[in-house]
Amino acid sequence: MLQGVTIRDMLLIDRLALDFQPGLNVLTGETGAGKSILLDALGFVLGWRGRADLVRPGAAQGEVEAVFDIPADHPAQAVLAEAGIAADDALILRRVNTAEGRKSAWVNGRRVSGEVLRALSETLVELHGQHDDRGLLNPRGHRALLDDFAGNAALLEQTRATWRAASRARADLAAAQDRLDALRAEEDFLRHAVQELDQLAPEPGEEAALDTRRRLMQAAERLRGDVARARAALGEEGAERQMLDALRWLEGAAEGVEGRLDAGMAALERALTELGEAQAGVDDCLDALDLDPAALETVEERLFALRGLARKHGVLADDLGVLADDLRGRLAALDAGSDDLARLRAAEGTAREAHDAACAALGAARSQAAARLDAAMAAELAPLKMERARFHTRIAPADPGPEGADQVIFEVATNPGAPAGALNRIASGGELSRFLLALKVCLSRGGARMTLIFDEIDRGVGGATADAVGRRLRALAQGQNGGQGGAQVLVVTHSPQVAALGMHHWRVSKRVQDGQTLSEVTPLGEAERIDEIARMLAGDTITDAARAAARALLAA
């Protein structure tokens, strides 16, 4: 519930504090007194997009503060939690607009964006008026309104879930088809490349090994002579023979020197062992250098084949094996593609059928709710002096989507035999106001959780019809709509019949101060209320007869 609004330096208002009450609150005043300014200011603090020139001329900035009372289970609590704002029973919105056009907003003392304000406003306030194209008059929102009236939340969630599943299945099928088409386009290349790679059978590190072997073979003739001479120097005619002779001579002399040669002889024996290992290594090298020209040609052909294939595919020679595995995988995917497509088509068909079934169930629920809504509207239109008008909820096929496969349009026929048409195109101003009020009454679910604002919704009607409008507004405020709790209702009106039915009454007027025109809002007591309703009946000159008529309206 909206508890109060404080406005400073906005348009024609310098300072204004309003404390609203539960039930039906009415605001009256002469045309141009500033009633719409109150709505502009409230819309500003709620983050609604409106007029830009809000700051009162001569002021540095304008400010609006609104205080709402919200219980622990109010939908606004979820918005606060998502924004990381501490929740309380009192919700305080404050927004400032500088003369230069800069806007700043706070919620419970914390700086927030306009998006947060608008998200909160959707849970706090509903505005309805003759030119309200954001709500009941917007055909794009009729389906959601009907679903809310029908209580289709569970069916909607099921439909959205099956739509998401069907969308994923369609995307998977399309992606698989694209991949298969791409593979088919390069099938000849894949098969040739895999055959070529399989025939070569490259191994990791093979290029480096072949390159080393090739360079070794190319230098074999020059190197082999040096290695052979070294082998001879180490062999039986070289170092080995001399070391053996030395060892034999030392063994003969060892007995006469009392062990002085033991260490030297042991070292010589170890040297002979190391010499043997050196000879073996040199022999291996000689064997490697002992190659025929055909072997060199074979190595070069293999090396050049590896490098040529690597250049052809734009990879390193060591990566040819990885490339071969990748190409073989793509070929396998191509060969298995038809089976995969069949499986994905079946999955897509199953998901589509599930969504179709969910759409059908939702559509059936909408059709039943449409009949109930039409009957409820017929019952509401009669007290509003429109018993000959007809309201019809038309449900037409639409492209399947997350919200089902139905288009919902509210249509009216204002006279018997007249063709039905869209609500915002057929009804006249006065008729439209009454249709909107009847719709609001029928569609209201949990209205006590939101503040309902009706901006001159009684425009174009008078007499008994205006009285009927006022009584429906009062019933909505008192909770007489199907036993629901009452809503806080704010009505801006020029109708004395509607004003007389209000539970709380404020008069909006203008005054001139220091050469400036300012608006002020005054709560009316019983006597002031009689005079205000008399003014609405008689004009500027209030007569005793007008006062008597006002008393009669208030007593009715």
Secondary structure as a PSIPRED ss2 file (coil, helix, strand):
# PSIPRED VFORMAT (PSIPRED V4.0)

   1 M C   1.000  0.000  0.000
   2 L E   0.000  0.000  1.000
   3 Q E   0.000  0.000  1.000
   4 G E   0.000  0.000  1.000
   5 V E   0.000  0.000  1.000
   6 T E   0.000  0.000  1.000
   7 I E   0.000  0.000  1.000
   8 R E   0.000  0.000  1.000
   9 D E   0.000  0.000  1.000
  10 M E   0.000  0.000  1.000
  11 L C   1.000  0.000  0.000
  12 L C   1.000  0.000  0.000
  13 I E   0.000  0.000  1.000
  14 D E   0.000  0.000  1.000
  15 R E   0.000  0.000  1.000
  16 L E   0.000  0.000  1.000
  17 A E   0.000  0.000  1.000
  18 L E   0.000  0.000  1.000
  19 D E   0.000  0.000  1.000
  20 F C   1.000  0.000  0.000
  21 Q C   1.000  0.000  0.000
  22 P C   1.000  0.000  0.000
  23 G C   1.000  0.000  0.000
  24 L E   0.000  0.000  1.000
  25 N E   0.000  0.000  1.000
  26 V E   0.000  0.000  1.000
  27 L E   0.000  0.000  1.000
  28 T E   0.000  0.000  1.000
  29 G C   1.000  0.000  0.000
  30 E C   1.000  0.000  0.000
  31 T C   1.000  0.000  0.000
  32 G C   1.000  0.000  0.000
  33 A C   1.000  0.000  0.000
  34 G C   1.000  0.000  0.000
  35 K H   0.000  1.000  0.000
  36 S H   0.000  1.000  0.000
  37 I H   0.000  1.000  0.000
  38 L H   0.000  1.000  0.000
  39 L H   0.000  1.000  0.000
  40 D H   0.000  1.000  0.000
  41 A H   0.000  1.000  0.000
  42 L H   0.000  1.000  0.000
  43 G H   0.000  1.000  0.000
  44 F H   0.000  1.000  0.000
  45 V H   0.000  1.000  0.000
  46 L C   1.000  0.000  0.000
  47 G C   1.000  0.000  0.000
  48 W C   1.000  0.000  0.000
  49 R C   1.000  0.000  0.000
  50 G C   1.000  0.000  0.000
  51 R C   1.000  0.000  0.000
  52 A C   1.000  0.000  0.000
  53 D C   1.000  0.000  0.000
  54 L C   1.000  0.000  0.000
  55 V E   0.000  0.000  1.000
  56 R C   1.000  0.000  0.000
  57 P C   1.000  0.000  0.000
  58 G C   1.000  0.000  0.000
  59 A C   1.000  0.000  0.000
  60 A C   1.000  0.000  0.000
  61 Q E   0.000  0.000  1.000
  62 G E   0.000  0.000  1.000
  63 E E   0.000  0.000  1.000
  64 V E   0.000  0.000  1.000
  65 E E   0.000  0.000  1.000
  66 A E   0.000  0.000  1.000
  67 V E   0.000  0.000  1.000
  68 F E   0.000  0.000  1.000
  69 D E   0.000  0.000  1.000
  70 I C   1.000  0.000  0.000
  71 P C   1.000  0.000  0.000
  72 A C   1.000  0.000  0.000
  73 D C   1.000  0.000  0.000
  74 H C   1.000  0.000  0.000
  75 P H   0.000  1.000  0.000
  76 A H   0.000  1.000  0.000
  77 Q H   0.000  1.000  0.000
  78 A H   0.000  1.000  0.000
  79 V H   0.000  1.000  0.000
  80 L H   0.000  1.000  0.000
  81 A H   0.000  1.000  0.000
  82 E H   0.000  1.000  0.000
  83 A H   0.000  1.000  0.000
  84 G C   1.000  0.000  0.000
  85 I C   1.000  0.000  0.000
  86 A C   1.000  0.000  0.000
  87 A C   1.000  0.000  0.000
  88 D C   1.000  0.000  0.000
  89 D C   1.000  0.000  0.000
  90 A E   0.000  0.000  1.000
  91 L E   0.000  0.000  1.000
  92 I E   0.000  0.000  1.000
  93 L E   0.000  0.000  1.000
  94 R E   0.000  0.000  1.000
  95 R E   0.000  0.000  1.000
  96 V E   0.000  0.000  1.000
  97 N E   0.000  0.000  1.000
  98 T E   0.000  0.000  1.000
  99 A C   1.000  0.000  0.000
 100 E C   1.000  0.000  0.000
 101 G C   1.000  0.000  0.000
 102 R C   1.000  0.000  0.000
 103 K E   0.000  0.000  1.000
 104 S E   0.000  0.000  1.000
 105 A E   0.000  0.000  1.000
 106 W E   0.000  0.000  1.000
 107 V E   0.000  0.000  1.000
 108 N C   1.000  0.000  0.000
 109 G C   1.000  0.000  0.000
 110 R E   0.000  0.000  1.000
 111 R E   0.000  0.000  1.000
 112 V E   0.000  0.000  1.000
 113 S C   1.000  0.000  0.000
 114 G H   0.000  1.000  0.000
 115 E H   0.000  1.000  0.000
 116 V H   0.000  1.000  0.000
 117 L H   0.000  1.000  0.000
 118 R H   0.000  1.000  0.000
 119 A H   0.000  1.000  0.000
 120 L H   0.000  1.000  0.000
 121 S H   0.000  1.000  0.000
 122 E H   0.000  1.000  0.000
 123 T H   0.000  1.000  0.000
 124 L H   0.000  1.000  0.000
 125 V E   0.000  0.000  1.000
 126 E E   0.000  0.000  1.000
 127 L E   0.000  0.000  1.000
 128 H E   0.000  0.000  1.000
 129 G E   0.000  0.000  1.000
 130 Q C   1.000  0.000  0.000
 131 H C   1.000  0.000  0.000
 132 D C   1.000  0.000  0.000
 133 D C   1.000  0.000  0.000
 134 R C   1.000  0.000  0.000
 135 G C   1.000  0.000  0.000
 136 L C   1.000  0.000  0.000
 137 L C   1.000  0.000  0.000
 138 N C   1.000  0.000  0.000
 139 P H   0.000  1.000  0.000
 140 R H   0.000  1.000  0.000
 141 G H   0.000  1.000  0.000
 142 H H   0.000  1.000  0.000
 143 R H   0.000  1.000  0.000
 144 A H   0.000  1.000  0.000
 145 L H   0.000  1.000  0.000
 146 L H   0.000  1.000  0.000
 147 D H   0.000  1.000  0.000
 148 D H   0.000  1.000  0.000
 149 F H   0.000  1.000  0.000
 150 A H   0.000  1.000  0.000
 151 G C   1.000  0.000  0.000
 152 N C   1.000  0.000  0.000
 153 A H   0.000  1.000  0.000
 154 A H   0.000  1.000  0.000
 155 L H   0.000  1.000  0.000
 156 L H   0.000  1.000  0.000
 157 E H   0.000  1.000  0.000
 158 Q H   0.000  1.000  0.000
 159 T H   0.000  1.000  0.000
 160 R H   0.000  1.000  0.000
 161 A H   0.000  1.000  0.000
 162 T H   0.000  1.000  0.000
 163 W H   0.000  1.000  0.000
 164 R H   0.000  1.000  0.000
 165 A H   0.000  1.000  0.000
 166 A H   0.000  1.000  0.000
 167 S H   0.000  1.000  0.000
 168 R H   0.000  1.000  0.000
 169 A H   0.000  1.000  0.000
 170 R H   0.000  1.000  0.000
 171 A H   0.000  1.000  0.000
 172 D H   0.000  1.000  0.000
 173 L H   0.000  1.000  0.000
 174 A H   0.000  1.000  0.000
 175 A H   0.000  1.000  0.000
 176 A H   0.000  1.000  0.000
 177 Q H   0.000  1.000  0.000
 178 D H   0.000  1.000  0.000
 179 R H   0.000  1.000  0.000
 180 L H   0.000  1.000  0.000
 181 D H   0.000  1.000  0.000
 182 A H   0.000  1.000  0.000
 183 L H   0.000  1.000  0.000
 184 R H   0.000  1.000  0.000
 185 A H   0.000  1.000  0.000
 186 E C   1.000  0.000  0.000
 187 E H   0.000  1.000  0.000
 188 D H   0.000  1.000  0.000
 189 F H   0.000  1.000  0.000
 190 L H   0.000  1.000  0.000
 191 R H   0.000  1.000  0.000
 192 H H   0.000  1.000  0.000
 193 A H   0.000  1.000  0.000
 194 V H   0.000  1.000  0.000
 195 Q H   0.000  1.000  0.000
 196 E H   0.000  1.000  0.000
 197 L H   0.000  1.000  0.000
 198 D H   0.000  1.000  0.000
 199 Q H   0.000  1.000  0.000
 200 L H   0.000  1.000  0.000
 201 A C   1.000  0.000  0.000
 202 P C   1.000  0.000  0.000
 203 E C   1.000  0.000  0.000
 204 P C   1.000  0.000  0.000
 205 G C   1.000  0.000  0.000
 206 E H   0.000  1.000  0.000
 207 E H   0.000  1.000  0.000
 208 A H   0.000  1.000  0.000
 209 A H   0.000  1.000  0.000
 210 L H   0.000  1.000  0.000
 211 D H   0.000  1.000  0.000
 212 T H   0.000  1.000  0.000
 213 R H   0.000  1.000  0.000
 214 R H   0.000  1.000  0.000
 215 R H   0.000  1.000  0.000
 216 L H   0.000  1.000  0.000
 217 M H   0.000  1.000  0.000
 218 Q H   0.000  1.000  0.000
 219 A C   1.000  0.000  0.000
 220 A H   0.000  1.000  0.000
 221 E H   0.000  1.000  0.000
 222 R H   0.000  1.000  0.000
 223 L H   0.000  1.000  0.000
 224 R H   0.000  1.000  0.000
 225 G H   0.000  1.000  0.000
 226 D H   0.000  1.000  0.000
 227 V H   0.000  1.000  0.000
 228 A H   0.000  1.000  0.000
 229 R H   0.000  1.000  0.000
 230 A H   0.000  1.000  0.000
 231 R H   0.000  1.000  0.000
 232 A H   0.000  1.000  0.000
 233 A H   0.000  1.000  0.000
 234 L H   0.000  1.000  0.000
 235 G C   1.000  0.000  0.000
 236 E C   1.000  0.000  0.000
 237 E C   1.000  0.000  0.000
 238 G C   1.000  0.000  0.000
 239 A H   0.000  1.000  0.000
 240 E H   0.000  1.000  0.000
 241 R H   0.000  1.000  0.000
 242 Q H   0.000  1.000  0.000
 243 M H   0.000  1.000  0.000
 244 L H   0.000  1.000  0.000
 245 D H   0.000  1.000  0.000
 246 A H   0.000  1.000  0.000
 247 L H   0.000  1.000  0.000
 248 R H   0.000  1.000  0.000
 249 W H   0.000  1.000  0.000
 250 L H   0.000  1.000  0.000
 251 E H   0.000  1.000  0.000
 252 G H   0.000  1.000  0.000
 253 A H   0.000  1.000  0.000
 254 A H   0.000  1.000  0.000
 255 E C   1.000  0.000  0.000
 256 G C   1.000  0.000  0.000
 257 V C   1.000  0.000  0.000
 258 E C   1.000  0.000  0.000
 259 G C   1.000  0.000  0.000
 260 R C   1.000  0.000  0.000
 261 L C   1.000  0.000  0.000
 262 D H   0.000  1.000  0.000
 263 A H   0.000  1.000  0.000
 264 G H   0.000  1.000  0.000
 265 M H   0.000  1.000  0.000
 266 A H   0.000  1.000  0.000
 267 A H   0.000  1.000  0.000
 268 L H   0.000  1.000  0.000
 269 E H   0.000  1.000  0.000
 270 R H   0.000  1.000  0.000
 271 A H   0.000  1.000  0.000
 272 L H   0.000  1.000  0.000
 273 T H   0.000  1.000  0.000
 274 E H   0.000  1.000  0.000
 275 L H   0.000  1.000  0.000
 276 G H   0.000  1.000  0.000
 277 E H   0.000  1.000  0.000
 278 A H   0.000  1.000  0.000
 279 Q H   0.000  1.000  0.000
 280 A H   0.000  1.000  0.000
 281 G H   0.000  1.000  0.000
 282 V H   0.000  1.000  0.000
 283 D H   0.000  1.000  0.000
 284 D H   0.000  1.000  0.000
 285 C H   0.000  1.000  0.000
 286 L H   0.000  1.000  0.000
 287 D H   0.000  1.000  0.000
 288 A H   0.000  1.000  0.000
 289 L H   0.000  1.000  0.000
 290 D C   1.000  0.000  0.000
 291 L C   1.000  0.000  0.000
 292 D C   1.000  0.000  0.000
 293 P H   0.000  1.000  0.000
 294 A H   0.000  1.000  0.000
 295 A H   0.000  1.000  0.000
 296 L H   0.000  1.000  0.000
 297 E H   0.000  1.000  0.000
 298 T H   0.000  1.000  0.000
 299 V H   0.000  1.000  0.000
 300 E H   0.000  1.000  0.000
 301 E H   0.000  1.000  0.000
 302 R H   0.000  1.000  0.000
 303 L H   0.000  1.000  0.000
 304 F H   0.000  1.000  0.000
 305 A H   0.000  1.000  0.000
 306 L H   0.000  1.000  0.000
 307 R H   0.000  1.000  0.000
 308 G H   0.000  1.000  0.000
 309 L H   0.000  1.000  0.000
 310 A H   0.000  1.000  0.000
 311 R H   0.000  1.000  0.000
 312 K H   0.000  1.000  0.000
 313 H H   0.000  1.000  0.000
 314 G C   1.000  0.000  0.000
 315 V C   1.000  0.000  0.000
 316 L C   1.000  0.000  0.000
 317 A H   0.000  1.000  0.000
 318 D H   0.000  1.000  0.000
 319 D H   0.000  1.000  0.000
 320 L H   0.000  1.000  0.000
 321 G H   0.000  1.000  0.000
 322 V H   0.000  1.000  0.000
 323 L H   0.000  1.000  0.000
 324 A H   0.000  1.000  0.000
 325 D H   0.000  1.000  0.000
 326 D H   0.000  1.000  0.000
 327 L H   0.000  1.000  0.000
 328 R H   0.000  1.000  0.000
 329 G H   0.000  1.000  0.000
 330 R H   0.000  1.000  0.000
 331 L H   0.000  1.000  0.000
 332 A H   0.000  1.000  0.000
 333 A H   0.000  1.000  0.000
 334 L H   0.000  1.000  0.000
 335 D H   0.000  1.000  0.000
 336 A H   0.000  1.000  0.000
 337 G H   0.000  1.000  0.000
 338 S H   0.000  1.000  0.000
 339 D H   0.000  1.000  0.000
 340 D H   0.000  1.000  0.000
 341 L H   0.000  1.000  0.000
 342 A H   0.000  1.000  0.000
 343 R H   0.000  1.000  0.000
 344 L H   0.000  1.000  0.000
 345 R H   0.000  1.000  0.000
 346 A H   0.000  1.000  0.000
 347 A H   0.000  1.000  0.000
 348 E H   0.000  1.000  0.000
 349 G H   0.000  1.000  0.000
 350 T H   0.000  1.000  0.000
 351 A H   0.000  1.000  0.000
 352 R H   0.000  1.000  0.000
 353 E H   0.000  1.000  0.000
 354 A H   0.000  1.000  0.000
 355 H H   0.000  1.000  0.000
 356 D H   0.000  1.000  0.000
 357 A H   0.000  1.000  0.000
 358 A H   0.000  1.000  0.000
 359 C H   0.000  1.000  0.000
 360 A H   0.000  1.000  0.000
 361 A H   0.000  1.000  0.000
 362 L H   0.000  1.000  0.000
 363 G H   0.000  1.000  0.000
 364 A H   0.000  1.000  0.000
 365 A H   0.000  1.000  0.000
 366 R H   0.000  1.000  0.000
 367 S H   0.000  1.000  0.000
 368 Q H   0.000  1.000  0.000
 369 A H   0.000  1.000  0.000
 370 A H   0.000  1.000  0.000
 371 A H   0.000  1.000  0.000
 372 R H   0.000  1.000  0.000
 373 L H   0.000  1.000  0.000
 374 D H   0.000  1.000  0.000
 375 A H   0.000  1.000  0.000
 376 A H   0.000  1.000  0.000
 377 M H   0.000  1.000  0.000
 378 A H   0.000  1.000  0.000
 379 A H   0.000  1.000  0.000
 380 E H   0.000  1.000  0.000
 381 L H   0.000  1.000  0.000
 382 A C   1.000  0.000  0.000
 383 P C   1.000  0.000  0.000
 384 L C   1.000  0.000  0.000
 385 K C   1.000  0.000  0.000
 386 M C   1.000  0.000  0.000
 387 E C   1.000  0.000  0.000
 388 R C   1.000  0.000  0.000
 389 A C   1.000  0.000  0.000
 390 R E   0.000  0.000  1.000
 391 F E   0.000  0.000  1.000
 392 H E   0.000  0.000  1.000
 393 T E   0.000  0.000  1.000
 394 R E   0.000  0.000  1.000
 395 I E   0.000  0.000  1.000
 396 A E   0.000  0.000  1.000
 397 P E   0.000  0.000  1.000
 398 A E   0.000  0.000  1.000
 399 D E   0.000  0.000  1.000
 400 P E   0.000  0.000  1.000
 401 G E   0.000  0.000  1.000
 402 P C   1.000  0.000  0.000
 403 E C   1.000  0.000  0.000
 404 G E   0.000  0.000  1.000
 405 A E   0.000  0.000  1.000
 406 D E   0.000  0.000  1.000
 407 Q E   0.000  0.000  1.000
 408 V E   0.000  0.000  1.000
 409 I E   0.000  0.000  1.000
 410 F E   0.000  0.000  1.000
 411 E E   0.000  0.000  1.000
 412 V E   0.000  0.000  1.000
 413 A E   0.000  0.000  1.000
 414 T C   1.000  0.000  0.000
 415 N C   1.000  0.000  0.000
 416 P C   1.000  0.000  0.000
 417 G C   1.000  0.000  0.000
 418 A C   1.000  0.000  0.000
 419 P C   1.000  0.000  0.000
 420 A C   1.000  0.000  0.000
 421 G E   0.000  0.000  1.000
 422 A E   0.000  0.000  1.000
 423 L H   0.000  1.000  0.000
 424 N H   0.000  1.000  0.000
 425 R H   0.000  1.000  0.000
 426 I H   0.000  1.000  0.000
 427 A C   1.000  0.000  0.000
 428 S C   1.000  0.000  0.000
 429 G H   0.000  1.000  0.000
 430 G H   0.000  1.000  0.000
 431 E H   0.000  1.000  0.000
 432 L H   0.000  1.000  0.000
 433 S H   0.000  1.000  0.000
 434 R H   0.000  1.000  0.000
 435 F H   0.000  1.000  0.000
 436 L H   0.000  1.000  0.000
 437 L H   0.000  1.000  0.000
 438 A H   0.000  1.000  0.000
 439 L H   0.000  1.000  0.000
 440 K H   0.000  1.000  0.000
 441 V H   0.000  1.000  0.000
 442 C H   0.000  1.000  0.000
 443 L H   0.000  1.000  0.000
 444 S C   1.000  0.000  0.000
 445 R C   1.000  0.000  0.000
 446 G C   1.000  0.000  0.000
 447 G H   0.000  1.000  0.000
 448 A H   0.000  1.000  0.000
 449 R H   0.000  1.000  0.000
 450 M C   1.000  0.000  0.000
 451 T E   0.000  0.000  1.000
 452 L E   0.000  0.000  1.000
 453 I E   0.000  0.000  1.000
 454 F E   0.000  0.000  1.000
 455 D E   0.000  0.000  1.000
 456 E C   1.000  0.000  0.000
 457 I C   1.000  0.000  0.000
 458 D C   1.000  0.000  0.000
 459 R C   1.000  0.000  0.000
 460 G C   1.000  0.000  0.000
 461 V C   1.000  0.000  0.000
 462 G C   1.000  0.000  0.000
 463 G H   0.000  1.000  0.000
 464 A H   0.000  1.000  0.000
 465 T H   0.000  1.000  0.000
 466 A H   0.000  1.000  0.000
 467 D H   0.000  1.000  0.000
 468 A H   0.000  1.000  0.000
 469 V H   0.000  1.000  0.000
 470 G H   0.000  1.000  0.000
 471 R H   0.000  1.000  0.000
 472 R H   0.000  1.000  0.000
 473 L H   0.000  1.000  0.000
 474 R H   0.000  1.000  0.000
 475 A H   0.000  1.000  0.000
 476 L H   0.000  1.000  0.000
 477 A H   0.000  1.000  0.000
 478 Q H   0.000  1.000  0.000
 479 G C   1.000  0.000  0.000
 480 Q C   1.000  0.000  0.000
 481 N C   1.000  0.000  0.000
 482 G C   1.000  0.000  0.000
 483 G C   1.000  0.000  0.000
 484 Q C   1.000  0.000  0.000
 485 G C   1.000  0.000  0.000
 486 G C   1.000  0.000  0.000
 487 A C   1.000  0.000  0.000
 488 Q E   0.000  0.000  1.000
 489 V E   0.000  0.000  1.000
 490 L E   0.000  0.000  1.000
 491 V E   0.000  0.000  1.000
 492 V E   0.000  0.000  1.000
 493 T C   1.000  0.000  0.000
 494 H C   1.000  0.000  0.000
 495 S C   1.000  0.000  0.000
 496 P H   0.000  1.000  0.000
 497 Q H   0.000  1.000  0.000
 498 V H   0.000  1.000  0.000
 499 A H   0.000  1.000  0.000
 500 A H   0.000  1.000  0.000
 501 L C   1.000  0.000  0.000
 502 G C   1.000  0.000  0.000
 503 M C   1.000  0.000  0.000
 504 H E   0.000  0.000  1.000
 505 H E   0.000  0.000  1.000
 506 W E   0.000  0.000  1.000
 507 R E   0.000  0.000  1.000
 508 V E   0.000  0.000  1.000
 509 S E   0.000  0.000  1.000
 510 K E   0.000  0.000  1.000
 511 R E   0.000  0.000  1.000
 512 V E   0.000  0.000  1.000
 513 Q E   0.000  0.000  1.000
 514 D C   1.000  0.000  0.000
 515 G C   1.000  0.000  0.000
 516 Q E   0.000  0.000  1.000
 517 T E   0.000  0.000  1.000
 518 L E   0.000  0.000  1.000
 519 S E   0.000  0.000  1.000
 520 E E   0.000  0.000  1.000
 521 V E   0.000  0.000  1.000
 522 T E   0.000  0.000  1.000
 523 P E   0.000  0.000  1.000
 524 L C   1.000  0.000  0.000
 525 G C   1.000  0.000  0.000
 526 E H   0.000  1.000  0.000
 527 A H   0.000  1.000  0.000
 528 E H   0.000  1.000  0.000
 529 R H   0.000  1.000  0.000
 530 I H   0.000  1.000  0.000
 531 D H   0.000  1.000  0.000
 532 E H   0.000  1.000  0.000
 533 I H   0.000  1.000  0.000
 534 A H   0.000  1.000  0.000
 535 R H   0.000  1.000  0.000
 536 M H   0.000  1.000  0.000
 537 L H   0.000  1.000  0.000
 538 A H   0.000  1.000  0.000
 539 G C   1.000  0.000  0.000
 540 D C   1.000  0.000  0.000
 541 T C   1.000  0.000  0.000
 542 I C   1.000  0.000  0.000
 543 T C   1.000  0.000  0.000
 544 D H   0.000  1.000  0.000
 545 A H   0.000  1.000  0.000
 546 A H   0.000  1.000  0.000
 547 R H   0.000  1.000  0.000
 548 A H   0.000  1.000  0.000
 549 A H   0.000  1.000  0.000
 550 A H   0.000  1.000  0.000
 551 R H   0.000  1.000  0.000
 552 A H   0.000  1.000  0.000
 553 L H   0.000  1.000  0.000
 554 L H   0.000  1.000  0.000
 555 A H   0.000  1.000  0.000
 556 A C   1.000  0.000  0.000
